[in-house]
């Protein structure tokens, strides 16, 4: 009987942990974080982007799909930032030099954040690299993606366009 009760409690705990994970239709968890390049001044805060569509991208230097995604995301950001799109890259490398080497080969113009202690990775329950959350103007996660390839590229473009067309 104790084993059954213990198994039931464990199952409930896992279900609660899963339901707490941010996903489509849930409010994006607010956070503050340091910029990857160590820019002085105010830390980045997600709440400061309310009213914009946010593509929150988790990436790492060792991730081959991240190499493919960066030029696409940078192009999308450049073309659509005037329409209200923000792309934010969250780097999870432990060593700043690894991220710097990656960025020397794949430079981007969108803001980059550092997540050396996996605080944001844990907050968003990131399971794969890259992982992305597309957040609407009200702060709700509308789309989530694991990985990146040519098929997801077209889907992401369509999802971003849809959210940009919605009124704030």
Buried (B, 14 or more C-beta within 10 A) or exposed (E): EEEEEEEEEEEEEEEEEEEEBBBEEBEBBEBBBEBBEEEEEEEBEBEEBBEBBBBBBBBBBEBEBBBBBBEBBBEBBBEBBEEBBBBBBBBBBEEBEBBBEBBEEBEBEBBBBBBBEEBBBEBBBBEEBBBBBBBBBEBBBBBBBBBBEEEBBEEBBEBBBBBBEEEE
